[in-house]
Amino acid sequence: MTEAMYYILLALRQPLHGYALMEAITEISRGRLVIGPGTLYGVLTRLRKDKLIALAEDDGRRKTYRLTPAGIKALRKEYARLSAMVEDGKWLFAEEGGNVDA
């Protein structure tokens, strides 16, 4: 799963439309990740195709997206994978006296 996919799924803990989704991703990532419309809508199309998200509402002007049960499962699986990667790398910082900025 790409970083953009992960953050979109994470932001969709509540249904959101595109612009609100872009803002939520920036907020959740504390400004580290800013997704533009081209990237966002490309990833949304892929996530819909993979049945990880679905339309919650389409009023003709805005499309609001929501997580599907498969999307929640994929998000939890990716979180576990990322957590395991961080755990696996802790030895690096332990050898350096805990300095994560090295």
Secondary structure, 3 states (H helix, E strand, C coil): CCHHHHHHHHHCCCCEEHHHHHHHHHHHCCCCCCCCHHHHHHHHHHHHHCCCEEEEEECCCCEEEEECHHHHHHHHHHHHHHHHHHHHHHHHHHHCCCCCCC
